[in-house]
Amino acid sequence: MESNGKNSKIAVNGGIGFGAKLNSRQLGTISKYLNEDEEIELTTFQQIYLDIPENKKEEIIEEFQSVGLACYPVGNFVKSLKTCNFCKGEEEEGMPVAKELNRRIVGKPVPFTLKVAYTGCPVGCSEPLLSDIGIMKNRDLYDLYVGGKAKGKDADVGFLLKENLTADELYHAVEDIIVVYSRTGKKRETFHKFLKRIGKDNLILTIDPFKPVLNKKAEGSL
């Protein structure tokens, strides 16, 4: 791909499906926008980063979407849902719920990159307990974990925030958490640090519509 103007970085993947997969048509479309010998980066978010011409960004994104590729912003946003391989089928493993959750939260601006993982059964192939927010389907309901951290000496396993949620309860709980993090998190403060600062009890209040989001003590520390 030749370009003499300004480039823009975007992230692409095959959307929410049975694992992180691309078909030959999608790969061929991506390759049109690569220079010879150029390498592409496959991130831990199951995304590929690409530099495309800024003046053709909308046109290229439309072309990507026409072959089933999903396009996302790069930077401090909610990343696309990291999913497992959904080994027992779309409906049983809750893929429609994963797709809807991704639609509701992906690309929302946050203080620092936010990773959300979804798994269709308690095996947890997408490692939800090591993500900022993790969802584990348990029969027909959903368990919500928060605070996981996969890297660093302070690597941590997320804790169970809410269990046995319906799909609608799950959507609202995750959306509420993201809103509070977006509004009260400090610039470039990771979700793990944010959670340590405000505390588990205050986060629990974010998904209770009948209580204030933060108590006075935590509010004063922001």
C-alpha positions as CSV (number, residue, x, y, z in Angstrom):
1,M,0.0,0.0,0.0
2,E,1.5,3.3,-1.1
3,S,0.5,6.5,0.7
4,N,2.1,10.0,0.7
5,G,-0.3,11.5,3.2
6,K,-1.1,11.1,6.9
7,N,-1.9,7.6,8.1
8,S,-4.4,6.5,10.8
9,K,-4.1,3.4,12.9
10,I,-7.1,1.1,13.3
11,A,-7.7,-2.3,14.8
12,V,-9.5,-5.0,13.0
13,N,-10.7,-8.6,13.6
14,G,-13.2,-11.0,12.4
15,G,-15.8,-9.9,14.9
16,I,-17.3,-11.9,17.7
17,G,-17.4,-15.6,16.7
18,F,-15.9,-19.0,17.4
19,G,-12.4,-17.8,18.5
20,A,-10.1,-15.3,16.8
21,K,-10.4,-16.4,13.1
22,L,-10.1,-14.9,9.7
23,N,-11.1,-16.3,6.3
24,S,-9.2,-16.1,3.1
25,R,-11.3,-13.2,1.7
26,Q,-10.7,-11.2,4.9
27,L,-7.0,-11.9,4.8
28,G,-6.8,-10.9,1.1
29,T,-8.6,-7.6,1.8
30,I,-6.2,-6.8,4.7
31,S,-3.2,-7.6,2.5
32,K,-4.2,-4.9,0.0
33,Y,-3.3,-2.3,2.6
34,L,0.1,-3.7,3.5
35,N,3.4,-2.8,1.9
36,E,5.7,-5.6,0.7
37,D,7.5,-7.3,3.6
38,E,5.4,-5.2,6.1
39,E,4.6,-7.1,9.3
40,I,1.2,-6.9,11.1
41,E,0.7,-7.1,14.8
42,L,-1.8,-9.5,16.3
43,T,-2.5,-8.2,19.8
44,T,-3.6,-9.9,23.0
45,F,-7.0,-8.3,22.4
46,Q,-7.5,-10.6,19.3
47,Q,-7.1,-7.6,17.0
48,I,-4.8,-6.7,14.1
49,Y,-3.4,-3.2,14.0
50,L,-3.2,-1.5,10.6
51,D,-2.0,1.9,9.3
52,I,-4.3,3.2,6.6
53,P,-4.4,6.5,4.8
54,E,-6.4,9.1,6.8
55,N,-8.1,10.5,3.7
56,K,-9.4,7.1,2.8
57,K,-10.3,5.9,6.2
58,E,-14.1,5.7,5.9
59,E,-13.8,4.1,2.5
60,I,-11.4,1.4,3.7
61,I,-13.5,0.7,6.8
62,E,-16.5,0.2,4.6
63,E,-14.6,-2.2,2.5
64,F,-13.4,-4.2,5.5
65,Q,-16.9,-4.3,6.9
66,S,-18.2,-5.6,3.6
67,V,-16.1,-8.8,4.0
68,G,-17.1,-9.3,7.7
69,L,-14.2,-7.5,9.4
70,A,-15.0,-5.4,12.4
71,C,-13.0,-2.1,12.9
72,Y,-12.2,-0.4,16.2
73,P,-10.3,2.6,17.4
74,V,-6.8,2.3,18.8
75,G,-5.9,3.8,22.2
76,N,-7.7,4.3,25.5
77,F,-11.0,2.7,24.7
78,V,-12.9,-0.4,25.7
79,K,-11.4,-3.2,23.5
80,S,-13.5,-5.7,21.6
81,L,-14.6,-8.7,23.6
82,K,-12.0,-11.4,24.0
83,T,-13.9,-14.6,23.5
84,C,-13.4,-18.4,23.9
85,N,-13.8,-20.9,21.1
86,F,-17.5,-21.5,21.9
87,C,-17.0,-25.3,21.6
88,K,-20.6,-26.4,22.1
89,G,-22.5,-24.2,19.7
90,E,-23.6,-20.6,19.3
91,E,-26.9,-20.6,21.3
92,E,-25.7,-23.0,24.1
93,E,-22.5,-21.0,24.7
94,G,-24.2,-17.7,24.7
95,M,-22.7,-16.1,21.6
96,P,-25.7,-13.8,20.9
97,V,-25.1,-12.4,24.4
98,A,-21.4,-11.9,23.7
99,K,-22.2,-10.1,20.4
100,E,-24.7,-7.8,22.1
101,L,-22.4,-7.0,25.0
102,N,-19.6,-6.2,22.6
103,R,-21.9,-3.9,20.6
104,R,-22.9,-2.0,23.7
105,I,-19.4,-1.4,25.1
106,V,-16.7,-1.5,22.4
107,G,-15.0,1.7,21.6
108,K,-16.2,3.7,24.6
109,P,-13.5,6.1,25.8
110,V,-11.9,5.2,29.2
111,P,-8.9,6.5,31.2
112,F,-6.8,3.5,30.1
113,T,-7.3,0.5,27.7
114,L,-10.0,-1.7,29.2
115,K,-10.0,-5.4,28.5
116,V,-13.2,-7.4,28.7
117,A,-13.3,-11.2,28.3
118,Y,-16.2,-13.5,27.9
119,T,-16.3,-17.3,28.2
120,G,-19.2,-19.6,27.4
121,C,-18.6,-22.1,30.2
122,P,-16.8,-22.5,33.5
123,V,-13.6,-23.8,31.8
124,G,-12.8,-20.2,31.0
125,C,-10.7,-20.5,27.9
126,S,-10.8,-16.7,27.3
127,E,-9.2,-16.2,30.8
128,P,-11.9,-13.9,32.2
129,L,-10.4,-13.9,35.6
130,L,-7.2,-12.3,34.2
131,S,-9.1,-9.4,32.5
132,D,-10.3,-6.1,33.8
133,I,-13.8,-7.3,33.5
134,G,-14.6,-11.0,32.9
135,I,-17.9,-12.8,32.2
136,M,-18.4,-16.5,32.7
137,K,-21.6,-18.2,31.5
138,N,-22.9,-20.7,34.0
139,R,-25.8,-22.6,32.5
140,D,-28.4,-20.0,31.5
141,L,-27.0,-17.2,33.8
142,Y,-23.8,-15.1,34.0
143,D,-21.1,-14.5,36.6
144,L,-19.3,-11.2,36.6
145,Y,-15.7,-10.8,37.7
146,V,-13.6,-7.7,37.9
147,G,-10.0,-6.7,38.8
148,G,-8.0,-9.3,37.0
149,K,-4.4,-8.4,35.9
150,A,-2.4,-10.7,33.7
151,K,1.0,-8.9,33.7
152,G,3.5,-7.6,36.1
153,K,4.7,-8.6,39.6
154,D,1.4,-7.5,40.9
155,A,-0.5,-9.9,38.6
156,D,-3.9,-10.6,40.2
157,V,-7.0,-12.8,39.8
158,G,-10.3,-11.0,39.5
159,F,-12.9,-11.4,42.1
160,L,-16.6,-12.4,41.7
161,L,-18.6,-9.2,41.8
162,K,-22.0,-10.5,40.9
163,E,-23.3,-14.0,40.1
164,N,-26.3,-15.5,38.4
165,L,-27.1,-12.5,36.3
166,T,-29.6,-12.5,33.5
167,A,-28.4,-11.2,30.1
168,D,-30.1,-7.8,30.7
169,E,-28.7,-7.6,34.2
170,L,-25.2,-8.4,32.8
171,Y,-25.4,-5.7,30.1
172,H,-26.4,-3.0,32.6
173,A,-23.9,-4.0,35.2
174,V,-21.0,-3.9,32.8
175,E,-22.2,-0.6,31.2
176,D,-22.5,1.0,34.7
177,I,-19.0,-0.1,35.7
178,I,-17.6,1.4,32.5
179,V,-19.5,4.7,33.0
180,V,-18.1,5.0,36.6
181,Y,-14.6,4.2,35.5
182,S,-14.8,6.6,32.6
183,R,-16.1,9.5,34.8
184,T,-14.1,9.0,37.9
185,G,-10.9,7.2,36.9
186,K,-7.7,9.4,36.7
187,K,-5.9,9.9,33.4
188,R,-4.1,6.8,32.3
189,E,-5.1,5.0,35.6
190,T,-5.5,1.3,34.8
191,F,-8.8,-0.3,35.9
192,H,-6.8,-2.5,38.4
193,K,-5.4,0.6,40.1
194,F,-8.7,2.3,39.9
195,L,-10.4,-0.6,41.6
196,K,-7.7,-0.7,44.3
197,R,-8.3,3.0,45.0
198,I,-12.1,3.1,45.2
199,G,-12.5,-0.3,46.8
200,K,-14.7,-3.3,46.0
201,D,-17.7,-2.1,48.1
202,N,-17.9,1.2,46.1
203,L,-17.8,-0.7,42.8
204,I,-20.7,-2.9,44.0
205,L,-22.7,0.3,44.5
206,T,-22.3,1.1,40.8
207,I,-24.7,-1.6,39.8
208,D,-27.3,-0.9,42.5
209,P,-29.7,1.8,41.1
210,F,-31.0,2.6,44.6
211,K,-27.7,3.7,46.1
212,P,-25.2,6.4,45.3
213,V,-22.3,5.4,43.1
214,L,-19.5,6.4,45.5
215,N,-19.5,7.1,49.2
216,K,-18.2,10.4,50.5
217,K,-14.8,8.9,51.6
218,A,-14.0,7.5,48.1
219,E,-15.5,10.6,46.4
220,G,-13.1,12.8,48.4
221,S,-10.1,10.8,47.2
222,L,-10.8,11.4,43.5
